[in-house]
Amino acid sequence: MNKLVWVDIHEFSWSKAKDELTAALEAGADAVLAGAEQVDKVRELGRIKIVSTVEDADIILVGVGSEGDGTVALPKRLEDSMDLAAVKKLKEECKATAAFVRLEGKEYERLAVKLGKACDYLIIEGKDWKVIPLENLIAELQGSPVKIIAKAENVGEASVALQTLEKGADGILISTDDPLKVRDIAKAVTSRRQKVALVTATVTAVKEAGIGDRVCIDTCSLMKPGEGMLVGNQSGGLFLVQSEAEESPYVASRPFRVNAGAVHEYVLVDEKTRYLSELASGDGALIVDKDGDARKATIGRVKIERRPLLYVEAEAGGKKVSAILQNAETIKLVGSDGSSIPVTKLKPGDKVLVRVEDAGRHFGMKIEETIIEK
């Protein structure tokens, strides 16, 4: 999963906050935590999600100036927490919520767990905690939809938070008065790549599949040989289709493009799949390389054109996977050794990289139920 980057400006004067916000926007941060008086100015400066205590914030913040940061004493029974009641009321109103908790002791850790089971985002700050309380929260909230955002003042703290218990926090709230540090921490977080498990499959059949509509995805990112997208006829088996990064005697290199396949096929985008026919400019895409390292990209353009097609079938661990791709020498699968294999030269016995999974998918989301796709 890609990690979120939030930037905290709520305690700064606007002259200082403006520099921090500019750095956040340039670093591609996902959200900014702003004071009530800063919200309108943030909207004037740039388009970014706003986390704040005001009602028209994109994500409404609870816990600052209240129990979460120690301004108000905790109740004897945490069930009577005013922060918890506030979150529940906001959720009843269908509003996105973030709860802030400064981990001053075990009682605050217990409050964080209760809030984490009610809110959308749980922001945690620990002065001396470093690892153990975060481990406890990740374990306690496993299975809950809440996203844990850990406050960090430098790259080291961010790295620890993102690696804790392997899963790590879901994101970082950058807290620093140095715009350069904002960029450095954001870069360190966003450069962490998610892993996609790839296995070797043996090609069992290659045959012509007539004429059909195929989808060409042009991204806003440059790819190199060995990188591409995961595409297939069944969500449980996806081929690594390489970008057009390699030179060809017929056409110039287009390292931003993946000629992905027929319109009906699935493509992996983050943790879910989508149909190729659904994709449009501005949507997110997932670029995966031969080692399974993945990174997010933005789609700049999608082209659907009538082209001759090829049916490709392969077997991995007793499971059959297949895809329908354009019949052209510039469309290539990635071999098990990382080399590229044009589909026009593909033959039974060739070894290619695929992603397989046992769970079915419903509306693109992985679910544990019996789904048969042929």
C-alpha positions as a LaTeX table, in Angstrom:
\begin{tabular}{lrrr}
\hline
Residue & $x$ (\AA) & $y$ (\AA) & $z$ (\AA) \\
\hline
Met1 & 0.00 & 0.00 & 0.00 \\
Asn2 & 1.20 & 3.50 & $-0.80$ \\
Lys3 & 1.87 & 5.59 & 2.30 \\
Leu4 & 0.09 & 8.87 & 2.96 \\
Val5 & 1.98 & 12.13 & 3.45 \\
Trp6 & 0.33 & 14.81 & 5.60 \\
Val7 & 1.98 & 18.07 & 6.65 \\
Asp8 & 1.22 & 19.90 & 9.92 \\
Ile9 & 1.05 & 23.72 & 9.69 \\
His10 & $-1.61$ & 24.49 & 12.29 \\
Glu11 & 0.72 & 25.99 & 14.92 \\
Phe12 & 2.60 & 28.34 & 12.56 \\
Ser13 & 1.92 & 31.96 & 11.71 \\
Trp14 & 0.59 & 32.27 & 8.15 \\
Ser15 & 3.89 & 33.64 & 6.81 \\
Lys16 & 5.64 & 30.50 & 8.03 \\
Ala17 & 2.72 & 28.18 & 7.27 \\
Lys18 & 2.68 & 29.45 & 3.67 \\
Asp19 & 6.27 & 28.27 & 3.10 \\
Glu20 & 5.45 & 24.88 & 4.66 \\
Leu21 & 2.30 & 24.56 & 2.56 \\
Thr22 & 4.17 & 25.45 & $-0.64$ \\
Ala23 & 6.73 & 22.75 & 0.14 \\
Ala24 & 3.88 & 20.30 & 0.83 \\
Leu25 & 2.20 & 21.06 & $-2.48$ \\
Glu26 & 5.47 & 20.76 & $-4.41$ \\
Ala27 & 6.26 & 17.47 & $-2.66$ \\
Gly28 & 2.89 & 16.01 & $-3.64$ \\
Ala29 & 1.57 & 15.71 & $-0.07$ \\
Asp30 & $-1.87$ & 14.16 & 0.31 \\
Ala31 & $-3.22$ & 16.52 & 2.98 \\
Val32 & $-2.37$ & 19.42 & 5.27 \\
Leu33 & $-3.37$ & 19.80 & 8.92 \\
Ala34 & $-4.42$ & 23.43 & 9.24 \\
Gly35 & $-5.71$ & 25.75 & 11.94 \\
Ala36 & $-9.27$ & 27.04 & 11.66 \\
Glu37 & $-8.05$ & 30.50 & 10.63 \\
Gln38 & $-5.77$ & 29.03 & 7.94 \\
Val39 & $-8.34$ & 26.97 & 6.01 \\
Asp40 & $-9.50$ & 29.65 & 3.55 \\
Lys41 & $-5.90$ & 30.75 & 2.87 \\
Val42 & $-4.87$ & 27.15 & 2.19 \\
Arg43 & $-7.65$ & 26.84 & $-0.38$ \\
Glu44 & $-6.49$ & 30.03 & $-2.08$ \\
Leu45 & $-2.91$ & 28.79 & $-2.36$ \\
Gly46 & $-3.49$ & 25.32 & $-3.78$ \\
Arg47 & $-5.70$ & 22.27 & $-4.09$ \\
Ile48 & $-5.03$ & 19.80 & $-1.29$ \\
Lys49 & $-7.12$ & 17.95 & 1.29 \\
Ile50 & $-7.53$ & 19.93 & 4.49 \\
Val51 & $-7.62$ & 18.34 & 7.94 \\
Ser52 & $-8.99$ & 20.81 & 10.48 \\
Thr53 & $-11.48$ & 21.38 & 13.28 \\
Val54 & $-13.83$ & 23.44 & 11.10 \\
Glu55 & $-17.00$ & 21.86 & 9.73 \\
Asp56 & $-16.17$ & 22.45 & 6.07 \\
Ala57 & $-12.76$ & 20.75 & 6.26 \\
Asp58 & $-12.30$ & 17.71 & 4.02 \\
Ile59 & $-11.42$ & 15.69 & 7.12 \\
Ile60 & $-12.68$ & 16.97 & 10.46 \\
Leu61 & $-10.12$ & 16.85 & 13.26 \\
Val62 & $-10.91$ & 15.82 & 16.85 \\
Gly63 & $-8.50$ & 15.74 & 19.78 \\
Val64 & $-6.57$ & 19.01 & 19.40 \\
Gly65 & $-7.36$ & 21.34 & 22.30 \\
Ser66 & $-9.19$ & 18.46 & 23.89 \\
Glu67 & $-8.49$ & 15.07 & 25.49 \\
Gly68 & $-6.29$ & 13.80 & 22.71 \\
Asp69 & $-3.49$ & 16.29 & 23.30 \\
Gly70 & $-3.92$ & 16.47 & 27.10 \\
Thr71 & $-5.62$ & 19.88 & 27.18 \\
Val72 & $-8.62$ & 18.23 & 28.84 \\
Ala73 & $-8.17$ & 15.45 & 31.39 \\
Leu74 & $-9.25$ & 11.95 & 30.45 \\
Pro75 & $-12.50$ & 10.71 & 32.00 \\
Lys76 & $-12.41$ & 7.86 & 34.52 \\
Arg77 & $-14.14$ & 5.66 & 31.97 \\
Leu78 & $-12.78$ & 5.99 & 28.44 \\
Glu79 & $-16.24$ & 5.09 & 27.15 \\
Asp80 & $-17.26$ & 8.57 & 28.37 \\
Ser81 & $-14.59$ & 10.33 & 26.30 \\
Met82 & $-15.80$ & 13.56 & 24.72 \\
Asp83 & $-13.46$ & 12.98 & 21.76 \\
Leu84 & $-14.95$ & 9.54 & 21.20 \\
Ala85 & $-18.48$ & 10.98 & 21.36 \\
Ala86 & $-17.53$ & 13.72 & 18.90 \\
Val87 & $-16.12$ & 11.21 & 16.40 \\
Lys88 & $-19.21$ & 9.02 & 16.63 \\
Lys89 & $-21.50$ & 12.01 & 16.04 \\
Leu90 & $-19.50$ & 13.12 & 13.00 \\
Lys91 & $-19.59$ & 9.59 & 11.58 \\
Glu92 & $-23.37$ & 9.55 & 12.00 \\
Glu93 & $-23.36$ & 12.68 & 9.84 \\
Cys94 & $-21.26$ & 10.77 & 7.25 \\
Lys95 & $-18.26$ & 13.06 & 7.64 \\
Ala96 & $-14.63$ & 11.98 & 7.29 \\
Thr97 & $-12.86$ & 12.14 & 10.65 \\
Ala98 & $-9.35$ & 12.19 & 12.05 \\
Ala99 & $-8.61$ & 11.77 & 15.77 \\
Phe100 & $-5.39$ & 13.06 & 17.32 \\
Val101 & $-3.81$ & 11.39 & 20.36 \\
Arg102 & $-0.53$ & 12.29 & 22.05 \\
Leu103 & 0.70 & 9.07 & 23.63 \\
Glu104 & 1.58 & 10.27 & 27.12 \\
Gly105 & 0.88 & 6.92 & 28.76 \\
Lys106 & $-1.02$ & 3.65 & 28.65 \\
Glu107 & $-4.41$ & 5.34 & 29.14 \\
Tyr108 & $-3.82$ & 7.46 & 26.03 \\
Glu109 & $-2.86$ & 4.34 & 24.12 \\
Arg110 & $-6.18$ & 2.78 & 25.17 \\
Leu111 & $-8.00$ & 5.94 & 24.08 \\
Ala112 & $-6.24$ & 5.75 & 20.71 \\
Val113 & $-7.51$ & 2.18 & 20.23 \\
Lys114 & $-11.10$ & 3.20 & 20.97 \\
Leu115 & $-10.87$ & 6.20 & 18.66 \\
Gly116 & $-9.19$ & 4.11 & 15.98 \\
Lys117 & $-12.17$ & 1.79 & 15.88 \\
Ala118 & $-14.51$ & 4.73 & 15.26 \\
Cys119 & $-12.67$ & 7.24 & 13.04 \\
Asp120 & $-11.22$ & 7.19 & 9.52 \\
Tyr121 & $-7.72$ & 8.38 & 10.45 \\
Leu122 & $-5.85$ & 8.10 & 13.73 \\
Ile123 & $-3.02$ & 10.60 & 14.16 \\
Ile124 & $-0.57$ & 9.63 & 16.89 \\
Glu125 & 2.28 & 11.58 & 18.42 \\
Gly126 & 4.80 & 10.12 & 20.87 \\
Lys127 & 7.53 & 12.16 & 22.47 \\
Asp128 & 9.49 & 9.19 & 23.77 \\
Trp129 & 7.53 & 6.25 & 22.41 \\
Lys130 & 9.40 & 5.47 & 19.18 \\
Val131 & 8.26 & 1.86 & 18.52 \\
Ile132 & 6.39 & $-0.09$ & 21.21 \\
Pro133 & 3.10 & 1.90 & 21.42 \\
Leu134 & 2.91 & 1.99 & 17.61 \\
Glu135 & 3.39 & $-1.78$ & 17.52 \\
Asn136 & 0.55 & $-2.15$ & 20.02 \\
Leu137 & $-1.77$ & 0.09 & 18.02 \\
Ile138 & $-1.05$ & $-1.64$ & 14.71 \\
Ala139 & $-1.74$ & $-5.02$ & 16.34 \\
Glu140 & $-4.89$ & $-3.84$ & 18.16 \\
Leu141 & $-6.37$ & $-2.14$ & 15.11 \\
Gln142 & $-5.51$ & $-4.86$ & 12.61 \\
Gly143 & $-8.62$ & $-5.51$ & 10.56 \\
Ser144 & $-10.09$ & $-2.07$ & 11.30 \\
Pro145 & $-10.50$ & 0.27 & 8.31 \\
Val146 & $-8.78$ & 3.14 & 10.13 \\
Lys147 & $-5.53$ & 4.49 & 8.72 \\
Ile148 & $-2.81$ & 5.22 & 11.28 \\
Ile149 & $-0.85$ & 8.43 & 10.67 \\
Ala150 & 2.32 & 8.78 & 12.77 \\
Lys151 & 3.76 & 12.21 & 13.51 \\
Ala152 & 7.44 & 12.50 & 12.49 \\
Glu153 & 9.98 & 15.29 & 12.69 \\
Asn154 & 12.70 & 13.76 & 10.51 \\
Val155 & 13.42 & 11.00 & 7.99 \\
Gly156 & 14.61 & 8.62 & 10.73 \\
Glu157 & 11.37 & 8.82 & 12.69 \\
Ala158 & 9.36 & 8.43 & 9.49 \\
Ser159 & 11.33 & 5.31 & 8.51 \\
Val160 & 10.82 & 3.69 & 11.92 \\
Ala161 & 7.07 & 4.37 & 11.81 \\
Leu162 & 6.71 & 2.96 & 8.30 \\
Gln163 & 8.64 & $-0.23$ & 9.10 \\
Thr164 & 7.11 & $-1.13$ & 12.47 \\
Leu165 & 5.71 & $-4.69$ & 12.50 \\
Glu166 & 6.44 & $-4.90$ & 8.74 \\
Lys167 & 3.05 & $-3.32$ & 7.94 \\
Gly168 & 4.00 & 0.00 & 9.52 \\
Ala169 & 1.87 & 3.12 & 9.85 \\
Asp170 & $-0.36$ & 4.00 & 6.91 \\
Gly171 & 1.18 & 7.43 & 6.63 \\
Ile172 & 3.24 & 10.21 & 8.17 \\
Leu173 & 2.27 & 13.61 & 9.55 \\
Ile174 & 5.34 & 15.75 & 8.91 \\
Ser175 & 6.01 & 18.12 & 11.79 \\
Thr176 & 8.90 & 20.50 & 11.14 \\
Asp177 & 9.46 & 24.23 & 10.68 \\
Asp178 & 11.91 & 23.64 & 7.83 \\
Pro179 & 10.38 & 23.50 & 4.30 \\
Leu180 & 13.46 & 21.61 & 3.05 \\
Lys181 & 12.81 & 18.89 & 5.63 \\
Val182 & 9.21 & 18.69 & 4.44 \\
Arg183 & 10.49 & 17.85 & 0.96 \\
Asp184 & 13.12 & 15.40 & 2.26 \\
Ile185 & 10.69 & 13.48 & 4.47 \\
Ala186 & 7.98 & 13.45 & 1.79 \\
Lys187 & 10.49 & 12.13 & $-0.76$ \\
Ala188 & 11.63 & 9.42 & 1.65 \\
Val189 & 8.04 & 8.31 & 2.23 \\
Thr190 & 6.84 & 8.40 & $-1.37$ \\
Ser191 & 9.98 & 6.68 & $-2.68$ \\
Arg192 & 9.24 & 3.61 & $-0.55$ \\
Arg193 & 7.89 & 1.12 & $-3.02$ \\
Gln194 & 5.24 & $-1.45$ & $-2.34$ \\
Lys195 & 5.93 & $-5.06$ & $-3.26$ \\
Val196 & 3.91 & $-7.22$ & $-5.62$ \\
Ala197 & 4.60 & $-10.96$ & $-5.51$ \\
Leu198 & 5.52 & $-12.23$ & $-8.98$ \\
Val199 & 6.02 & $-15.86$ & $-9.97$ \\
Thr200 & 7.22 & $-17.66$ & $-13.08$ \\
Ala201 & 4.61 & $-19.08$ & $-15.45$ \\
Thr202 & 5.16 & $-21.37$ & $-18.43$ \\
Val203 & 3.45 & $-20.35$ & $-21.66$ \\
Thr204 & 1.16 & $-23.16$ & $-22.85$ \\
Ala205 & $-0.65$ & $-21.60$ & $-25.83$ \\
Val206 & $-0.43$ & $-18.62$ & $-28.18$ \\
Lys207 & $-3.05$ & $-18.13$ & $-30.89$ \\
Glu208 & $-4.71$ & $-15.42$ & $-32.97$ \\
Ala209 & $-7.84$ & $-13.92$ & $-31.42$ \\
Gly210 & $-9.27$ & $-11.90$ & $-34.29$ \\
Ile211 & $-9.91$ & $-8.17$ & $-34.22$ \\
Gly212 & $-10.99$ & $-6.29$ & $-31.12$ \\
Asp213 & $-10.71$ & $-3.09$ & $-29.11$ \\
Arg214 & $-7.49$ & $-2.73$ & $-27.20$ \\
Val215 & $-6.45$ & $-0.17$ & $-24.59$ \\
Cys216 & $-3.24$ & 1.82 & $-24.70$ \\
Ile217 & $-2.35$ & 3.57 & $-21.40$ \\
Asp218 & $-0.15$ & 6.67 & $-21.56$ \\
Thr219 & 1.06 & 7.67 & $-18.10$ \\
Cys220 & 2.63 & 10.82 & $-16.66$ \\
Ser221 & 5.70 & 8.78 & $-15.66$ \\
Leu222 & 8.66 & 7.38 & $-17.56$ \\
Met223 & 9.31 & 3.65 & $-17.39$ \\
Lys224 & 12.35 & 1.57 & $-18.16$ \\
Pro225 & 12.68 & $-1.91$ & $-19.70$ \\
Gly226 & 11.37 & $-4.52$ & $-17.27$ \\
Glu227 & 8.63 & $-2.18$ & $-16.00$ \\
Gly228 & 5.00 & $-2.26$ & $-17.00$ \\
Met229 & 1.53 & $-3.15$ & $-15.74$ \\
Leu230 & $-0.20$ & $-6.32$ & $-14.58$ \\
Val231 & $-2.99$ & $-7.33$ & $-16.96$ \\
Gly232 & $-5.09$ & $-10.45$ & $-17.50$ \\
Asn233 & $-8.40$ & $-12.04$ & $-18.45$ \\
Gln234 & $-8.93$ & $-13.22$ & $-14.87$ \\
Ser235 & $-8.28$ & $-11.12$ & $-11.78$ \\
Gly236 & $-6.51$ & $-14.09$ & $-10.17$ \\
Gly237 & $-3.82$ & $-14.24$ & $-12.87$ \\
Leu238 & $-2.14$ & $-11.17$ & $-14.35$ \\
Phe239 & 0.77 & $-10.97$ & $-16.81$ \\
Leu240 & 3.49 & $-8.32$ & $-16.46$ \\
Val241 & 3.09 & $-6.44$ & $-19.76$ \\
Gln242 & 6.14 & $-4.29$ & $-20.40$ \\
Ser243 & 5.99 & $-0.62$ & $-21.34$ \\
Glu244 & 7.15 & 0.50 & $-24.78$ \\
Ala245 & 10.42 & 1.77 & $-23.28$ \\
Glu246 & 12.66 & $-0.23$ & $-25.63$ \\
Glu247 & 13.72 & 1.04 & $-29.01$ \\
Ser248 & 12.18 & $-0.63$ & $-32.06$ \\
Pro249 & 13.17 & $-0.55$ & $-35.73$ \\
Tyr250 & 9.53 & 0.26 & $-36.49$ \\
Val251 & 8.55 & 2.94 & $-33.96$ \\
Ala252 & 10.30 & 5.29 & $-31.54$ \\
Ser253 & 10.54 & 4.43 & $-27.85$ \\
Arg254 & 7.53 & 5.54 & $-25.82$ \\
Pro255 & 8.63 & 4.91 & $-22.21$ \\
Phe256 & 5.44 & 6.46 & $-20.81$ \\
Arg257 & 3.16 & 3.91 & $-22.53$ \\
Val258 & 1.81 & 0.45 & $-21.80$ \\
Asn259 & $-0.11$ & $-1.21$ & $-24.61$ \\
Ala260 & $-2.18$ & $-3.12$ & $-22.10$ \\
Gly261 & $-4.62$ & $-5.37$ & $-23.92$ \\
Ala262 & $-8.30$ & $-5.88$ & $-24.75$ \\
Val263 & $-10.97$ & $-3.67$ & $-23.18$ \\
His264 & $-12.49$ & $-6.40$ & $-20.99$ \\
Glu265 & $-9.29$ & $-7.24$ & $-19.16$ \\
Tyr266 & $-8.32$ & $-6.51$ & $-15.59$ \\
Val267 & $-5.40$ & $-4.28$ & $-14.59$ \\
Leu268 & $-3.99$ & $-4.01$ & $-11.08$ \\
Val269 & $-4.22$ & $-0.48$ & $-9.66$ \\
Asp270 & $-2.89$ & $-0.32$ & $-6.10$ \\
Glu271 & $-4.65$ & $-3.08$ & $-4.07$ \\
Lys272 & $-7.59$ & $-3.56$ & $-6.40$ \\
Thr273 & $-8.25$ & $-4.34$ & $-10.05$ \\
Arg274 & $-10.18$ & $-2.33$ & $-12.62$ \\
Tyr275 & $-11.35$ & $-3.05$ & $-16.14$ \\
Leu276 & $-9.12$ & $-1.50$ & $-18.78$ \\
Ser277 & $-12.23$ & 0.01 & $-20.39$ \\
Glu278 & $-12.92$ & 2.02 & $-17.19$ \\
Leu279 & $-9.63$ & 3.88 & $-17.11$ \\
Ala280 & $-9.50$ & 7.57 & $-17.98$ \\
Ser281 & $-7.17$ & 10.57 & $-17.85$ \\
Gly282 & $-6.38$ & 11.54 & $-14.27$ \\
Asp283 & $-6.90$ & 8.05 & $-12.85$ \\
Gly284 & $-4.20$ & 6.26 & $-10.89$ \\
Ala285 & $-2.17$ & 3.39 & $-12.28$ \\
Leu286 & 0.35 & 0.96 & $-10.80$ \\
Ile287 & 3.75 & 0.47 & $-12.45$ \\
Val288 & 5.47 & $-2.80$ & $-11.52$ \\
Asp289 & 9.00 & $-3.92$ & $-12.39$ \\
Lys290 & 10.57 & $-7.35$ & $-12.86$ \\
Asp291 & 11.49 & $-7.55$ & $-9.17$ \\
Gly292 & 7.93 & $-6.84$ & $-8.03$ \\
Asp293 & 8.70 & $-3.27$ & $-6.92$ \\
Ala294 & 5.63 & $-1.11$ & $-7.57$ \\
Arg295 & 5.00 & 2.62 & $-7.76$ \\
Lys296 & 2.00 & 4.79 & $-8.45$ \\
Ala297 & 1.55 & 6.77 & $-11.65$ \\
Thr298 & $-1.11$ & 9.06 & $-13.05$ \\
Ile299 & $-2.78$ & 8.27 & $-16.36$ \\
Gly300 & $-2.47$ & 11.10 & $-18.86$ \\
Arg301 & $-4.39$ & 9.55 & $-21.74$ \\
Val302 & $-6.17$ & 6.32 & $-22.66$ \\
Lys303 & $-6.52$ & 5.25 & $-26.30$ \\
Ile304 & $-8.94$ & 2.53 & $-27.41$ \\
Glu305 & $-8.47$ & 1.35 & $-31.00$ \\
Arg306 & $-9.43$ & $-1.64$ & $-33.17$ \\
Arg307 & $-6.42$ & $-3.91$ & $-33.58$ \\
Pro308 & $-5.55$ & $-7.58$ & $-34.31$ \\
Leu309 & $-5.28$ & $-9.59$ & $-31.09$ \\
Leu310 & $-3.45$ & $-12.60$ & $-29.66$ \\
Tyr311 & $-4.63$ & $-15.00$ & $-26.97$ \\
Val312 & $-1.85$ & $-15.98$ & $-24.54$ \\
Glu313 & $-2.21$ & $-18.75$ & $-21.98$ \\
Ala314 & 0.25 & $-19.88$ & $-19.32$ \\
Glu315 & 0.41 & $-22.12$ & $-16.24$ \\
Ala316 & 1.84 & $-21.23$ & $-12.82$ \\
Gly317 & 1.75 & $-23.71$ & $-9.95$ \\
Gly318 & $-1.10$ & $-25.65$ & $-11.49$ \\
Lys319 & $-3.16$ & $-22.51$ & $-12.17$ \\
Lys320 & $-4.05$ & $-21.37$ & $-15.68$ \\
Val321 & $-3.72$ & $-17.66$ & $-16.50$ \\
Ser322 & $-4.52$ & $-15.92$ & $-19.77$ \\
Ala323 & $-4.56$ & $-12.56$ & $-21.49$ \\
Ile324 & $-5.57$ & $-11.09$ & $-24.83$ \\
Leu325 & $-3.01$ & $-8.63$ & $-26.15$ \\
Gln326 & $-2.46$ & $-6.71$ & $-29.37$ \\
Asn327 & $-0.71$ & $-8.72$ & $-32.04$ \\
Ala328 & 2.31 & $-6.46$ & $-32.61$ \\
Glu329 & 6.07 & $-6.72$ & $-32.09$ \\
Thr330 & 6.13 & $-3.70$ & $-29.71$ \\
Ile331 & 3.93 & $-5.49$ & $-27.15$ \\
Lys332 & 6.16 & $-7.51$ & $-24.84$ \\
Leu333 & 5.86 & $-9.71$ & $-21.77$ \\
Val334 & 8.59 & $-9.77$ & $-19.15$ \\
Gly335 & 10.50 & $-13.05$ & $-19.00$ \\
Ser336 & 11.40 & $-14.81$ & $-15.77$ \\
Asp337 & 14.97 & $-13.58$ & $-16.19$ \\
Gly338 & 13.83 & $-9.97$ & $-16.58$ \\
Ser339 & 14.26 & $-9.91$ & $-20.35$ \\
Ser340 & 11.47 & $-8.81$ & $-22.68$ \\
Ile341 & 9.68 & $-11.18$ & $-25.06$ \\
Pro342 & 7.65 & $-9.74$ & $-27.97$ \\
Val343 & 4.25 & $-11.44$ & $-28.12$ \\
Thr344 & 4.85 & $-12.05$ & $-31.84$ \\
Lys345 & 7.76 & $-14.35$ & $-30.85$ \\
Leu346 & 6.11 & $-15.92$ & $-27.82$ \\
Lys347 & 5.85 & $-19.72$ & $-27.90$ \\
Pro348 & 4.85 & $-22.59$ & $-25.60$ \\
Gly349 & 7.57 & $-23.29$ & $-23.07$ \\
Asp350 & 8.63 & $-19.67$ & $-22.63$ \\
Lys351 & 8.90 & $-18.50$ & $-19.03$ \\
Val352 & 7.18 & $-15.21$ & $-18.13$ \\
Leu353 & 6.37 & $-13.27$ & $-14.95$ \\
Val354 & 2.82 & $-13.26$ & $-13.61$ \\
Arg355 & 0.92 & $-12.44$ & $-10.44$ \\
Val356 & $-1.47$ & $-15.07$ & $-9.12$ \\
Glu357 & $-3.81$ & $-15.08$ & $-6.14$ \\
Asp358 & $-6.39$ & $-17.51$ & $-4.78$ \\
Ala359 & $-9.00$ & $-15.01$ & $-3.59$ \\
Gly360 & $-11.70$ & $-13.83$ & $-5.97$ \\
Arg361 & $-12.57$ & $-10.18$ & $-6.53$ \\
His362 & $-15.89$ & $-8.37$ & $-6.34$ \\
Phe363 & $-15.94$ & $-4.87$ & $-7.91$ \\
Gly364 & $-12.13$ & $-5.13$ & $-7.97$ \\
Met365 & $-11.74$ & $-5.85$ & $-4.23$ \\
Lys366 & $-10.22$ & $-9.13$ & $-3.03$ \\
Ile367 & $-12.74$ & $-11.37$ & $-1.27$ \\
Glu368 & $-12.63$ & $-14.91$ & 0.09 \\
Glu369 & $-15.42$ & $-16.65$ & $-1.86$ \\
Thr370 & $-15.77$ & $-19.05$ & $-4.73$ \\
Ile371 & $-15.55$ & $-17.24$ & $-8.04$ \\
Ile372 & $-14.85$ & $-19.14$ & $-11.26$ \\
Glu373 & $-13.55$ & $-17.25$ & $-14.27$ \\
Lys374 & $-12.82$ & $-19.03$ & $-17.56$ \\
\hline
\end{tabular}
